[in-house]
């Protein structure tokens, strides 16, 4: 792996970055036995609380279909106030443009008519929903909750790696990580001025209430889950509890006269805003997959008629597809007449003949991703792949080039991490959560994910990654 930016150390290991100096002072005061005991305590508490992530794999995976503790690392990732201000401004700009893009493609389609994005990139996209054409949504907001994956590479520049706009997960781990750090190391929070994140559920609820259907004064909000066997069920239950709203499944609701109701012990109660945590295909067996037992028959028509708000909107996934990702900087210019504050990772679109030729010639150096892939699945990390894996992907690319993009293998920044051998650098990313309603807002921070295997660049929880608390210094 090429040289990478170290979040804590500048130059050689003798130089501590200024914003990590106080933490380093504290760390040197701690006996190794104390750090080990605190890490073990954190693991035990997380297991007791049930903070797990279901793992799905193929038939050869012994862990397939099991629940796994998401490893938590007790060494925080620290970001300065100035760096966060830059990130926050760039994220607000990007999510605004993405919401404008979504409204545009389901209405006037100006960006297609202007030739900025080829029409087939929209209409042939598996996430494009023609059922949403000319449907009005409250405040023209489609992605009410966005999880944008940020990486730092090179000399320390931030890049956007992915936009997650369908059902982005991970915010519960952000909140639980902070609670754990405050429980284990209260003295650290005395020594640092760290921006809080605990108010996220209040912000989320306010945001969801702000996009209630027109005319609804005191909206009822629910969290809709596929059920306890979903990989992120802990988060669904956690957020419902933290917001003080009902956690429901499709079987708990029904549609009557284009309004949605949930069954309660006191009789039917109208539902105004559904924070749904399942994909479009399963929402309504009348409109999408007829075999879905997870959805609510008639939900799409109620939504189209303005009887209920869905967050995120149906059809939002077209904007987080990896084949659309390369066009986001142009969206910013087209809709906002601004230059993008946050850069994309350079991307080769394998549907283009010249990009495919370059990708095929440089597979051992590149990361290749399925355009509809997620969770670290369906991707090739060239430098870490075997010859057989590379040749397998070569065949896939030749057979279906439009199904893939390729990117340089970035030397992701690293942060000190507690591992069996002690404290060692491990590669990380960051997922801030951006809320869009009447305004665009976010709590300072996000979920830092860490690739726990030495040299690995894959941070996804489903692929064995862990998480860290993310500290945004207030000054």
BANU-623600 format. One line per 3 residues: number of its first residue (from 1); their letters; for each residue z, y, x of C-alpha. Coordinates in nm, 3 decimals. Each point is the difference from the previous one (the first is absolute). Layout:
// BANU-623600
NUM> A> Z:Y:X | ...
//
This chain:
// BANU-623600
1> XXX> 0.000:0.000:0.000 | -0.085:0.348:0.126 | 0.269:0.256:0.069
4> XXX> 0.173:0.102:-0.321 | 0.202:0.298:-0.114 | 0.372:-0.073:0.018
7> XXX> 0.198:0.168:-0.278 | 0.320:0.022:0.207 | -0.103:0.017:0.365
10> XXX> -0.234:0.251:0.161 | -0.189:-0.100:0.309 | 0.205:-0.267:0.174
13> XXX> 0.316:-0.148:-0.148 | 0.216:0.259:0.176 | -0.121:0.277:-0.233
16> XXX> 0.152:0.017:-0.349 | -0.180:0.212:-0.259 | 0.218:0.292:-0.101
19> XXX> 0.043:-0.104:-0.363 | 0.122:-0.345:0.111 | 0.248:0.130:0.259
22> XXX> 0.305:0.003:-0.227 | -0.080:-0.351:-0.122 | -0.043:-0.117:0.359
25> XXX> 0.340:0.149:0.087 | 0.154:-0.195:-0.286 | -0.186:-0.320:0.091
28> XXX> 0.128:0.002:0.357 | 0.355:0.018:-0.135 | -0.042:-0.319:-0.203
31> XXX> 0.086:-0.339:0.152 | -0.277:-0.255:-0.046 | 0.239:-0.218:-0.199
34> XXX> 0.050:0.277:-0.258 | -0.376:0.045:-0.049 | -0.047:-0.374:-0.042
37> XXX> 0.285:-0.021:-0.250 | -0.136:0.292:-0.203 | -0.347:-0.158:-0.011
40> XXX> 0.150:-0.327:-0.124 | 0.203:0.189:-0.260 | -0.313:0.175:-0.129
43> XXX> -0.183:-0.333:-0.033 | 0.291:-0.153:-0.190 | 0.030:0.293:-0.243
46> XXX> -0.373:0.009:-0.071 | 0.005:-0.372:-0.075 | 0.299:0.038:-0.234
49> XXX> -0.163:0.289:-0.184 | -0.319:-0.201:-0.038 | -0.238:0.233:0.182
52> XXX> -0.275:-0.255:0.048 | -0.377:-0.016:-0.004 | -0.188:-0.301:-0.139
55> XXX> -0.253:-0.141:0.244 | -0.330:-0.143:-0.122 | -0.223:-0.200:0.228
58> XXX> -0.238:-0.291:0.009 | 0.096:-0.361:-0.051 | 0.066:-0.045:0.372
61> XXX> 0.263:0.274:0.009 | 0.348:-0.150:-0.018 | 0.133:0.336:-0.121
64> XXX> -0.260:0.043:-0.275 | 0.158:0.092:-0.330 | 0.345:0.047:0.152
67> XXX> 0.221:0.307:0.018 | 0.061:0.145:0.341 | 0.245:0.264:0.116
70> XXX> -0.191:0.305:0.122 | 0.141:0.054:0.349 | 0.180:0.333:0.034
73> XXX> 0.034:0.168:0.337 | 0.302:0.219:0.065 | -0.170:0.237:0.245
76> XXX> -0.149:0.288:-0.204 | -0.336:0.164:0.035 | 0.061:0.376:0.045
79> XXX> -0.255:0.272:-0.085 | 0.044:0.371:0.066 | -0.001:0.262:-0.276
82> XXX> -0.320:0.151:0.140 | -0.181:-0.335:0.008 | 0.108:-0.072:-0.356
85> XXX> -0.117:0.342:-0.121 | -0.345:-0.080:0.142 | -0.002:-0.345:-0.159
88> XXX> 0.122:0.126:-0.336 | -0.264:0.273:-0.020 | -0.273:-0.248:0.091
91> XXX> 0.120:-0.259:-0.248 | 0.014:0.249:-0.288 | -0.354:0.111:0.083
94> XXX> -0.130:-0.357:0.019 | 0.159:-0.122:-0.324 | -0.120:0.309:-0.188
97> XXX> -0.356:-0.073:0.114 | 0.031:-0.368:-0.097 | 0.116:0.091:-0.350
100> XXX> -0.286:0.248:-0.036 | -0.242:-0.270:0.115 | 0.131:-0.244:-0.260
103> XXX> -0.031:0.255:-0.280 | -0.349:0.088:0.118 | -0.143:-0.354:0.015
106> XXX> 0.129:-0.073:-0.350 | -0.139:0.328:-0.136 | -0.263:0.232:0.152
109> XXX> -0.070:-0.202:0.317 | -0.081:0.312:0.199 | 0.069:-0.169:0.335
112> XXX> -0.260:-0.268:-0.078 | -0.257:0.252:-0.123 | 0.055:0.203:0.317
115> XXX> -0.083:-0.306:0.210 | 0.335:-0.004:0.179 | 0.079:-0.357:-0.107
118> XXX> -0.274:-0.252:-0.091 | 0.011:-0.096:-0.369 | 0.003:-0.371:0.080
121> XXX> 0.324:0.045:0.195 | 0.163:0.094:-0.331 | -0.181:-0.205:-0.262
124> XXX> -0.004:-0.324:0.199 | 0.363:0.036:0.099 | 0.217:-0.275:-0.149
127> XXX> 0.269:0.259:-0.080 | -0.228:0.234:-0.194 | 0.082:-0.021:-0.372
130> XXX> -0.284:0.120:-0.227 | 0.251:-0.019:-0.287 | 0.160:0.316:0.145
133> XXX> -0.319:0.208:-0.010 | 0.067:0.333:-0.177 | 0.359:-0.097:-0.078
136> XXX> 0.241:0.294:0.033 | 0.326:-0.063:0.182 | 0.298:0.237:0.001
139> XXX> -0.031:0.279:0.260 | -0.310:-0.181:0.138 | 0.237:-0.209:0.212
142> XXX> -0.104:-0.358:0.078 | 0.210:-0.087:0.307 | 0.351:0.102:-0.106
145> XXX> 0.154:-0.200:0.285 | -0.190:-0.034:0.327 | 0.110:-0.184:0.313
148> XXX> -0.204:0.130:0.293 | 0.018:-0.201:0.321 | 0.030:0.220:0.308
151> XXX> -0.030:-0.112:0.361 | 0.048:0.190:0.323 | -0.234:-0.077:0.286
154> XXX> -0.143:0.143:0.317 | 0.208:0.288:0.131 | 0.203:0.010:-0.321
157> XXX> -0.247:0.113:-0.266 | 0.057:-0.121:-0.356 | -0.280:-0.183:-0.185
160> XXX> -0.030:-0.130:-0.354 | -0.059:-0.375:0.012 | -0.007:-0.075:-0.374
163> XXX> 0.045:0.160:-0.342 | 0.197:-0.222:-0.239 | -0.052:0.127:-0.354
166> XXX> 0.021:-0.304:-0.225 | 0.358:-0.130:0.003 | 0.136:0.110:0.341
169> XXX> 0.324:-0.174:0.089 | 0.277:0.043:0.253 | 0.194:0.304:-0.119
172> XXX> 0.305:-0.211:-0.094 | 0.023:-0.116:0.361 | -0.013:0.364:0.114
175> XXX> 0.300:0.075:-0.221 | 0.194:-0.315:0.086 | -0.061:0.050:0.373
178> XXX> 0.159:0.345:-0.019 | 0.301:-0.131:-0.194 | 0.044:-0.273:0.260
181> XXX> -0.012:0.241:0.295 | 0.252:0.233:-0.163 | 0.229:-0.296:-0.063
184> XXX> -0.027:-0.145:0.351 | -0.013:0.319:0.206 | 0.159:0.294:-0.187
187> XXX> 0.071:0.171:0.332 | -0.374:0.030:0.067 | -0.044:0.208:-0.314
190> XXX> 0.269:0.237:0.123 | -0.186:0.048:0.326 | -0.343:0.058:-0.158
193> XXX> -0.131:0.220:-0.281 | -0.210:-0.254:-0.186 | -0.194:0.091:-0.315
196> XXX> 0.116:-0.210:-0.300 | -0.215:-0.249:-0.190 | 0.247:-0.126:-0.263
199> XXX> -0.140:0.239:-0.265 | -0.337:-0.181:-0.009 | 0.076:-0.185:-0.329
202> XXX> 0.086:0.333:-0.167 | -0.323:0.154:0.131 | -0.196:-0.302:-0.117
205> XXX> 0.148:0.014:-0.350 | -0.061:0.376:-0.028 | -0.357:-0.056:0.119
208> XXX> -0.062:-0.277:-0.256 | 0.152:0.202:-0.284 | -0.222:0.296:0.093
211> XXX> -0.315:-0.200:-0.082 | 0.107:-0.123:-0.344 | -0.262:0.012:-0.277
214> XXX> -0.068:0.339:-0.152 | 0.261:0.099:-0.256 | 0.272:-0.239:0.118
217> XXX> 0.315:0.204:0.068 | 0.249:-0.267:0.111 | -0.211:-0.281:0.145
220> XXX> 0.115:-0.359:0.040 | -0.095:-0.139:0.341 | -0.005:-0.370:0.092
223> XXX> -0.081:-0.202:0.311 | -0.245:-0.280:-0.080 | 0.025:-0.305:0.227
226> XXX> -0.200:-0.324:0.011 | 0.337:-0.175:0.014 | 0.251:-0.150:0.237
229> XXX> -0.256:-0.207:0.192 | -0.186:0.307:0.124 | 0.042:0.071:0.372
232> XXX> 0.138:0.350:-0.065 | 0.221:-0.084:-0.299 | 0.311:0.119:0.184
235> XXX> -0.159:0.344:0.021 | -0.099:0.005:-0.368 | 0.356:-0.079:-0.109
238> XXX> 0.149:0.236:0.258 | -0.207:0.301:-0.108 | 0.061:-0.061:-0.370
241> XXX> 0.374:-0.019:0.066 | -0.001:0.309:0.221 | -0.197:0.205:-0.254
244> XXX> 0.210:-0.128:-0.290 | -0.302:-0.130:-0.193 | -0.094:-0.339:-0.144
247> XXX> -0.167:-0.267:0.212 | -0.254:-0.171:-0.227 | -0.271:-0.262:0.010
250> XXX> -0.315:-0.010:-0.209 | 0.160:-0.238:-0.250 | 0.267:0.263:-0.072
253> XXX> -0.254:0.251:-0.136 | -0.261:0.024:-0.272 | -0.256:0.253:-0.125
256> XXX> -0.004:0.137:-0.354 | -0.237:0.276:-0.117 | -0.085:0.082:0.365
259> XXX> 0.365:0.055:0.091 | 0.200:-0.230:0.227 | 0.340:-0.136:-0.100
262> XXX> 0.258:-0.216:0.174 | 0.213:-0.250:-0.181 | 0.372:0.081:0.009
265> XXX> 0.310:-0.134:-0.174 | -0.012:0.317:-0.212 | -0.361:-0.052:-0.102
268> XXX> -0.328:0.131:0.146 | 0.022:0.306:0.228 | -0.302:0.206:0.097
271> XXX> -0.098:-0.002:0.368 | -0.167:0.314:0.131 | -0.043:-0.058:0.375
274> XXX> -0.049:-0.338:0.167 | 0.054:-0.020:0.375 | -0.202:-0.316:0.031
277> XXX> 0.035:-0.229:0.300 | -0.284:-0.239:-0.074 | -0.372:0.026:0.061
280> XXX> -0.259:0.124:-0.249 | -0.137:-0.349:-0.066 | 0.325:-0.120:-0.154
283> XXX> 0.093:0.303:-0.213 | -0.181:-0.083:-0.322 | -0.145:-0.344:-0.085
286> XXX> -0.220:0.162:-0.265 | -0.170:0.226:0.253 | 0.015:-0.176:0.337
289> XXX> 0.102:-0.356:0.080 | 0.037:-0.190:-0.329 | 0.218:-0.261:0.175
292> XXX> 0.263:0.256:0.103 | 0.342:-0.075:-0.144 | 0.149:0.299:0.184
295> XXX> -0.154:0.288:-0.194 | 0.016:0.164:-0.341 | -0.289:-0.060:-0.244
298> XXX> -0.151:0.334:-0.102 | 0.157:0.197:0.285 | -0.332:0.136:0.129
301> XXX> -0.099:0.143:-0.339 | 0.343:0.159:-0.045 | -0.039:0.153:0.345
304> XXX> -0.353:0.124:-0.067 | 0.122:0.164:-0.323 | 0.282:0.183:0.180
307> XXX> 0.282:-0.198:-0.157 | 0.158:-0.096:0.332 | -0.018:0.098:0.368
310> XXX> -0.050:-0.264:0.267 | 0.110:0.069:0.354 | -0.207:-0.058:0.192
313> XXX> -0.307:0.042:-0.219 | -0.240:-0.285:-0.070 | -0.291:0.020:0.244
316> XXX> 0.196:0.174:0.275 | -0.072:-0.284:0.243 | -0.354:0.121:0.062
319> XXX> 0.147:0.279:0.215 | 0.207:-0.225:0.225 | -0.272:-0.253:0.064
322> XXX> -0.076:-0.018:0.373 | -0.369:0.064:-0.066 | 0.095:0.341:-0.147
325> XXX> 0.253:0.086:0.271 | -0.265:0.135:0.245 | -0.101:0.263:-0.257
328> XXX> 0.347:0.153:-0.056 | -0.044:0.279:0.260 | -0.321:0.099:-0.183
331> XXX> 0.193:0.000:-0.329 | 0.243:0.253:0.147 | -0.289:0.225:0.103
334> XXX> -0.187:-0.050:-0.329 | 0.285:0.058:-0.246 | 0.236:0.229:0.192
337> XXX> -0.239:0.182:0.236 | 0.246:-0.074:0.280 | -0.012:-0.192:0.324
340> XXX> 0.206:-0.321:-0.006 | 0.341:0.045:0.159 | 0.044:-0.372:0.064
343> XXX> -0.283:-0.196:0.159 | -0.130:-0.342:-0.096 | -0.024:-0.277:0.255
346> XXX> -0.367:-0.016:0.113 | -0.161:-0.261:-0.226 | -0.316:-0.207:0.012
349> XXX> -0.143:-0.079:-0.344 | -0.153:-0.344:0.043 | -0.233:0.056:-0.298
352> XXX> -0.189:0.234:0.236 | -0.243:-0.182:0.225 | 0.094:0.190:0.316
355> XXX> 0.375:-0.032:-0.064 | -0.036:-0.374:-0.062 | -0.193:-0.043:0.323
358> XXX> 0.270:0.184:0.196 | 0.277:-0.200:-0.167 | -0.164:-0.335:0.071
361> XXX> -0.048:0.099:0.364 | 0.361:0.113:0.045 | 0.205:-0.239:-0.218
364> XXX> 0.253:-0.084:0.276 | 0.092:0.371:0.021 | 0.018:0.092:-0.369
367> XXX> 0.215:-0.043:-0.308 | -0.214:-0.124:-0.291 | 0.131:0.029:-0.358
370> XXX> -0.116:-0.117:-0.341 | -0.066:0.306:-0.214 | 0.208:-0.146:-0.283
373> XXX> 0.262:-0.156:0.227 | 0.371:0.087:0.007 | 0.327:-0.117:0.149
376> XXX> -0.148:-0.078:0.341 | -0.212:-0.283:-0.142 | -0.375:-0.035:0.048
379> XXX> -0.010:0.186:0.329 | -0.090:-0.068:0.362 | 0.187:0.160:0.289
382> XXX> -0.260:-0.056:0.270 | 0.214:0.026:0.315 | 0.252:-0.250:-0.141
385> XXX> -0.254:-0.240:-0.156 | -0.123:-0.333:0.131 | -0.366:-0.066:0.069
388> XXX> -0.015:-0.215:-0.315 | 0.152:0.277:-0.216 | -0.249:0.252:0.138
391> XXX> -0.294:-0.228:-0.070 | 0.131:-0.068:-0.351 | 0.007:0.374:-0.070
394> XXX> -0.343:0.041:0.153 | -0.136:-0.243:-0.259 | 0.183:0.180:-0.280
397> XXX> -0.140:0.338:0.109 | -0.355:-0.129:0.017 | 0.032:-0.162:-0.343
400> XXX> 0.159:0.300:-0.174 | -0.005:0.315:0.216 | 0.079:0.233:-0.293
403> XXX> 0.336:-0.176:-0.040 | 0.139:0.125:0.331 | 0.083:0.302:0.211
406> XXX> 0.092:0.005:0.369 | 0.221:0.232:0.203 | 0.101:0.036:0.364
409> XXX> 0.317:-0.186:0.090 | 0.245:0.287:0.013 | 0.288:-0.005:0.244
412> XXX> 0.257:0.066:-0.272 | 0.305:0.193:0.106 | 0.309:-0.201:0.082
415> XXX> 0.368:0.050:-0.071 | 0.301:-0.170:0.161 | 0.094:-0.298:-0.214
418> XXX> 0.287:-0.247:0.013 | -0.137:-0.347:0.075 | 0.150:-0.322:0.136
421> XXX> -0.050:0.110:0.358 | 0.166:0.336:-0.062 | -0.167:0.334:-0.068
424> XXX> -0.374:0.007:0.053 | -0.300:0.202:-0.123 | -0.181:-0.124:-0.310
427> XXX> -0.300:0.152:-0.178 | 0.058:0.190:-0.326 | -0.166:0.186:-0.285
430> XXX> 0.133:0.226:-0.276 | -0.053:-0.005:-0.377 | 0.107:0.327:-0.166
433> XXX> 0.002:0.001:-0.381 | -0.179:0.292:-0.168 | 0.074:0.081:-0.364
436> XXX> -0.256:0.187:-0.213 | 0.077:0.150:-0.341 | 0.024:0.367:-0.084
439> XXX> 0.050:0.044:0.376 | -0.052:-0.215:0.309 | 0.325:-0.089:0.174
442> XXX> 0.167:-0.256:0.225 | 0.334:-0.075:0.160 | 0.011:0.065:0.376
445> XXX> -0.073:-0.330:0.164 | -0.137:-0.330:-0.116 | 0.002:-0.365:0.090
448> XXX> -0.041:-0.072:0.369 | -0.138:-0.350:0.045 | 0.029:-0.175:0.336
451> XXX> -0.197:-0.287:0.151 | 0.283:-0.216:0.134 | -0.214:-0.231:0.212
454> XXX> -0.049:0.129:0.353 | -0.341:0.166:0.024 | -0.085:-0.052:-0.367
457> XXX> -0.163:0.281:-0.198 | 0.051:-0.159:-0.345 | 0.295:0.169:-0.170
460> XXX> -0.039:-0.141:-0.355 | 0.307:-0.167:-0.148 | -0.221:-0.286:-0.122
463> XXX> -0.099:-0.060:0.362 | 0.351:-0.005:0.148 | 0.050:0.372:0.055
466> XXX> 0.332:0.179:-0.036 | 0.121:0.345:-0.100 | 0.200:0.289:0.144
469> XXX> 0.176:0.303:-0.139 | -0.210:0.314:0.043 | 0.185:0.318:0.095
472> XXX> -0.156:0.341:-0.054 | 0.209:0.253:0.187 | 0.070:0.313:-0.205
475> X> -0.035:0.226:0.303
//
